[in-house]
């Protein structure tokens, strides 16, 4: 299992990819599984995809609301397309991590964070996709996650989620996962 870290969290903050203090609007709680997964993924991304993510830093915003926030108007700052010398981007990207992730095991949350960041790193256009385009992008994301060292997390997450589905369907024992 490759758990190598390439940088410290203070480097991620200096690169405008993470703020330990939350966003300007305070929506990032300081603790929790989502925040730990964000820290884990940002520190474990190999140099090349991390560099690509740094180039996208101004084109997306984290939205990780506290589970007690029942509603919120979130002012999304304008994002900019770095390839056009500061011209506003045609759309903003908001990376949303649901409060329900706090109730999932760590490998599931790490996998979700890595998966969503992969869409940003790979600069996927997520609008108006047909089924073929969507499947192609998902295939690219899975391949990138494997290459970046997140395969073990993804495999564990698949197993955990599969067992939860079996348990919810009454097909497995809640403690052992065995039918």
N, C-alpha and C positions, 0 to 999 in steps of 0.2 A: 504494500500500500504506500503510494507516494504522498507523504504529508509534508514535503519540503516547503519551507517558507522562503520567499525571495526578498521580502522587505518587511519593515516594521510599520505599524499603523500610523505613526507620525509622518512617514513618507507618503502614505495614502492621503493624509490630511493636507500635506504640503502640495500634493498634486491635485487638490480640489476634488478628490473622489470620495472623501469621507470627512465628516465633522463629528468628533466625539461629543460635541455639545449640541448636536442636532442642527437642523436647518435654521435659517433666519426666522422661521415661523414656529420653531420649537416642536415639530411633529415627530422627531426621532427620539423615542425613549432611549435612555442610556443603557438599559439592560434588557435582556430577553434573548430568545433563541434566534429571532430574525437579525438582531444587531450582531450577535456572536457569529452567525453565518456570514453576514456581510464582511465582518472583519476577517474571518477565516478565508473566504474566497479572495478578497482583495490582496491579502498577504501571500496566498498560495498561487495566484496566477503567474505563470511563467513570464519572463521579461517581454517577449514579443506581443502576446495578447494584452499585457498590461499597458504597454506603450500605445497600442491601438485604442484601448479604453481611455487613456489619458487624452488622446486626440479628440475623443467624443465627450469629454467632461462637461463642456458647455452646452451639449445638445440633449442632456437628459437631467432629470431631477429625481431624487429618491422620494418616495412617499410611503412611509412606514408608520401609519397612525397607531397610537396607543389603543389597546383593545377597549378602553373605556370611552373613546371618542365615538359618539353615536352619529355625529354629522359635523361637517366642517367645510367652510369655503376656503379653498387653498389657492392663494394667488400664485400662479405659475409664472416665473420670470420668463421673458422671451429667451428663446434659445437661438444660437447662431450656427451657421454652417461654416466651419473653419476653412473650407475650400474656396469660399467666396469673399475672403477678407472682411468678415464681420457682417455680412448681409443676413438679415433674419432668416431663419430656416422656415421652410414651408409648413412645418408642423413641429410641435413640441413632443418630447418623449418623457413620459412619466413612468418610472419603474415602481409599480405598486406591489407591496408585500402585505398580504392580508393578515390582520390580527389573528385569524384562526391558525396560522402557522405556529403560533406559540404553543399549540396543543399537539404538535407533531414532533417526532423524534428528530434529533439534530441532523442525521444524514438526509432526511427529507428536505429540511429547510436549506441546508447547504446546496443540495441539488437544485432546488428552485432558484436560489440566488445565482448560482453559476449558470443555469440555463437561461435566465432572463438577461444576465450580463452578456452572455454569448450572442444573443440577438443584437445587442448594442455594438459589441466588438466587431461582429461580422457585418455591421451596417445594413441589417435587413430592413427592407421596406415592408412594414407590417400592415399596409393599407390595401384594400381591394385585391386580396389574394384569392385565387381560385384554389381548389383542393390540391392540385398538382404542385403549385408554387408553395403552398403551405407545407406540404409533405417534404418538398425539397429543402426548405429552410430548416425544418425540424431535423432532417437527416444531417444537414451541415452542423447544427448545434450539437447533436449527439457525437458526431465525429470530433468536433473541437473539444468537447468536454473530455473525451477519452484522451486526446492528445495532450491536454493541459493537466492531466492527473486527477480528474474527478470521477473516473469510472467506478472506483470502489464505492464512493458515496452514492452514485446513481444506482448501482446494483443493489446496495443495501436499502435504498429508498424504495426501489421497485418491490423488493421482498416485503418490506414493512407495509407498504400500501396494499399489496396483494393480500397479505394476511388480514389487514383491516377490512378489506372488501369481503373476504370469506367469513370473518367474524360477524360483520353486519348482516350477511345473508343467512347467518345461523349455520354455516357449513364448517365452522372450526371452533374449537374450544377457546374462550377468550384469553386464557393464560398461556396455553401451549401452542396455539395455532394449528393443532392437529385435529382432524375430523374424527 
